[in-house]
């Protein structure tokens, strides 16, 4: 494995800069997730690392090697595509060994490498099957085995789980993460799914408009978002515009008053739905009216009208719960309510 270092990376098509001066480091053995909305530049960045897209400017270093302008086959990278890109007429074993064959590896050594790669993803017993005889999750693991078989310095994953149903996606997320940690694989994954990034990565990089909005651990990005874009993109968040009147006090445009973190500054209040507790109304304390109740199994989501400001509150299901039209007290720790700069 090797560390990846990206410096001042730019990709421009005509007058449009898709990636604008991006700096990023992926440490050896680390899994980093690039995420953001469609068109943010994350997939273009991954493809520049893989060698499928030529950078307009900047440098890409893998270990001690400058790979910026090397052809894809000379970079010592391996990529798992969203479509898996398996050859339908080849067996599982032949698919896994394709890259090794292209590298002119002797058959005995190639067969041993194929066997090891399939055992890593628990598909050794399906080596002779064709891709059409496999489930979606099994096909995904074949694509992963093919990437692992070449012993790459870095593994690149381009939304590899987007074609799986929700239950299977959750299972494979944990499988890939466990395998990556066990092997110490340096890995860069692109995803639009923020929950997937939270589950699988050591660090997350949120992109928008070709630049990095924020990078850090999943905990840092969730609990300490840099701005309203990151807060709204990572998880659910109540984003309330208004004005800070004094330290620890924020007035929404509707007139609702929020106790907030006195050390934070900005023109928008960010408060996660799970950080609000519903209780009995208390005179002089915040209270609102239940406008919506949505049962989600383990959790229940409430819509609350608090003095003209709409809030989303998420609580564990069970017990009596609040009812439509009920007046409820609203309780939150002020340190959980952060003021953030608004990003358009």
Beta strands, then each sheet from edge to edge (+ up, - down):
strand 1: 4-13
strand 2: 16-26
strand 3: 31-35
strand 4: 57-62
strand 5: 65-66
strand 6: 77-80
strand 7: 154-158
strand 8: 187-191
strand 9: 203-208
strand 10: 211-216
strand 11: 238-246
strand 12: 249-252
strand 13: 257-259
strand 14: 268-271
strand 15: 276-279
strand 16: 287-295
strand 17: 299-306
strand 18: 309-316
strand 19: 327-332
strand 20: 338-340
sheet 1: 2+ 1- 4+ 5-
sheet 2: 6+ 7+ 8+ 3+ 9+ 10-
sheet 3: 13+ 12- 11+ 14- 20+
sheet 4: 15+ 19- 16+ 17- 18+
end
